């Protein structure tokens, strides 16, 4: 039986983790908090149903990812420059290594970032990543391969630039 | 760069930068936001899915009735999630005088009622693919938005259809509108049947007997057991009826065209 206490416990246990995961996708902790909170607000009023799921966290994560994608589409023009080259919008002081990863991630398309984060940060399998995003496993594999290659290349370049500097 | 190195760097990046910076909202605040989103553009509609109330009856008239009427006529939102789900055997509520027809009453021909049968291609006179106006005209009902819009996807409910499930007032039926057209119907409470006689509270064997050889069993991403009916008619190949089961009985169901019928989060 679903209770308000269940939802409170679920929220307390998963909120920080989901913000961390969504931050890795969107690169902006304020936006990550917004989309995760919005997803939890939707979960709160559907809790009777969602609590019966084996993995309610996956529901919240998927809705948050949907929201992030929608936000990006809505403000694509404004974000385009930021996504590729601009300064970090709402990122706390990061170490040089994390800054390099942030810059490299921001150069990748969102669809590649989603797959990379689900696979490496959330640590889902290829199949689980495919189910989470509602795409075929083959698409996950190809996005993973391209994202991994691009990220590794960019991080390699960042390292070279630092070395030259 | 090796795979484990990449993983380590991404994890460190997420840990370092992804610490929430604002205080987390309270669960009560989240519920308020959720209900505000649902009530933003509508009447006192609350889409409480999964409240399978086989004994629920239709409440008189409309609750609220104005676009900005908020949550009039409902329990305080903060109390709702703590309410137990109604059992299919729960005692029916009372039907007030002058009400909409009982959800189990036979549907008058040509008019959409809670007793109209759900088929793979529609509900009563409302067919998937109709525009909102066509559906309202065909069904003789007004369809009001739930305000739960995501991109070009939203939900509408027939005005005045409400059921009591325990202390809750619930929309028994909601239609998904995708790109301006009715794409699917979600039956989440009440006695609305399919054309084969399955309804909330029906057992899994009853579903199989109603749709012999056409039921495939699976689970959605979140672990809920789903019994999916593939229509026999090739002309209906692009449609499905999906029953969500607790392992024994139907908790709720939806029907619609592909791909919307498989959207596990509705419009969210």
Contacts between the chains, C-beta under 8 A, distances in Angstrom:
chain1	res1	chain2	res2	distance
A	1	B	84	4.9
A	1	B	85	6.9
A	2	B	81	6.4
A	2	B	82	7.8
A	2	B	84	7.6
A	2	B	85	6.8
A	3	B	81	7.4
A	3	B	82	4.9
A	4	B	27	6.9
A	4	B	78	7.6
A	4	B	79	7.9
A	4	B	81	5.1
A	4	B	82	3.8
A	5	B	82	7.5
A	7	B	27	5.6
A	7	B	81	5.6
A	8	B	27	4.7
A	11	B	24	7.7
A	11	B	27	5.4
A	11	B	30	7.1
A	15	B	20	7.3
A	15	B	24	5.5
A	16	B	19	7.4
A	16	B	20	6.0
A	16	B	24	7.9
A	19	B	18	5.8
A	19	B	19	7.7
A	19	B	20	4.8
A	20	B	14	4.9
A	20	B	15	6.6
A	20	B	18	3.4
A	20	B	19	7.2
A	21	B	14	6.6
A	21	B	18	7.2
A	22	B	18	7.6
A	23	B	14	6.2
A	23	B	17	5.6
A	23	B	18	3.3
A	24	B	10	6.5
A	24	B	13	6.4
A	24	B	14	4.0
A	24	B	17	7.8
A	24	B	18	6.2
A	27	B	17	8.0
A	29	B	17	6.2
A	29	B	18	6.1
A	29	B	19	7.3
A	29	B	20	7.1
A	29	B	21	5.6
A	30	B	21	7.0
A	30	B	22	7.7
A	32	B	18	6.5
A	33	B	20	5.6
A	33	B	21	7.1
A	33	B	22	5.8
A	37	B	25	6.0
A	37	B	30	6.9
A	37	B	33	7.5
A	38	B	33	7.6
A	39	B	268	7.7
A	40	B	30	5.0
A	41	B	30	4.7
A	41	B	31	7.4
A	41	B	33	3.8
A	41	B	34	4.0
A	41	B	37	6.6
A	42	B	34	5.7
A	42	B	37	7.0
A	42	B	148	8.0
A	42	B	268	5.1
A	43	B	30	8.0
A	43	B	34	7.7
A	44	B	27	6.6
A	44	B	30	4.5
A	44	B	31	4.4
A	44	B	33	7.8
A	44	B	34	4.6
A	44	B	81	6.4
A	45	B	31	6.4
A	45	B	34	3.6
A	45	B	35	5.7
A	45	B	37	8.0
A	45	B	38	6.2
A	45	B	46	7.5
A	45	B	47	7.6
A	45	B	48	7.2
A	45	B	77	7.3
A	45	B	80	7.4
A	45	B	81	7.4
A	46	B	34	7.9
A	46	B	47	7.8
A	46	B	48	7.4
A	46	B	49	5.6
A	46	B	50	7.2
A	47	B	81	4.4
A	48	B	48	6.4
A	48	B	49	7.4
A	48	B	50	4.6
A	48	B	51	5.8
A	48	B	81	6.7
A	48	B	83	7.8
A	48	B	85	5.4
A	49	B	49	4.6
A	49	B	50	2.9
A	49	B	252	7.6
A	50	B	50	7.9
A	50	B	222	7.2
A	52	B	50	6.8
A	52	B	223	8.0
A	52	B	224	6.4
A	52	B	246	7.5
A	52	B	251	7.8
A	53	B	220	7.8
A	53	B	222	3.1
A	53	B	223	5.0
A	53	B	224	5.9
A	54	B	219	7.9
A	54	B	222	6.3
A	54	B	223	2.6
A	55	B	221	7.4
A	55	B	222	5.5
A	55	B	223	5.9
A	56	B	222	6.5
A	58	B	221	5.8
A	58	B	222	5.9
A	59	B	221	7.5
A	59	B	222	5.3
A	59	B	264	7.8
A	59	B	265	6.6
A	62	B	221	7.2
A	62	B	264	7.8
A	62	B	265	6.3
A	63	B	265	5.6
A	63	B	268	4.7
A	66	B	150	7.1
A	66	B	265	7.2
A	66	B	268	6.9
A	70	B	150	6.8
A	70	B	151	6.0
A	90	B	21	7.7
A	91	B	17	5.4
A	92	B	16	8.0
A	92	B	17	6.2
A	92	B	19	7.3
A	92	B	21	6.9
A	94	B	13	7.8
A	94	B	16	5.9
A	94	B	17	5.6
A	95	B	16	6.4
A	97	B	9	6.8
A	97	B	12	6.9
A	97	B	13	7.8
A	98	B	12	6.4
A	98	B	13	4.6
A	98	B	16	4.6
A	98	B	17	5.9
A	101	B	9	5.5
A	101	B	10	6.6
A	101	B	12	7.7
A	101	B	13	4.0
A	102	B	13	6.5
A	102	B	17	6.7
A	105	B	13	7.6
A	116	B	10	6.7
A	117	B	10	7.1
A	117	B	14	7.4
A	120	B	6	6.4
A	120	B	7	4.5
A	120	B	10	4.6
A	120	B	11	7.1
A	121	B	10	5.4
A	121	B	11	5.9
A	121	B	14	5.0
A	131	B	221	5.1
A	132	B	221	6.8
A	134	B	264	8.0
A	148	B	3	7.7
A	148	B	6	6.5
A	151	B	6	6.7
A	152	B	1	4.1
A	152	B	6	6.4
A	155	B	1	6.5
A	155	B	9	7.1
A	156	B	1	6.9
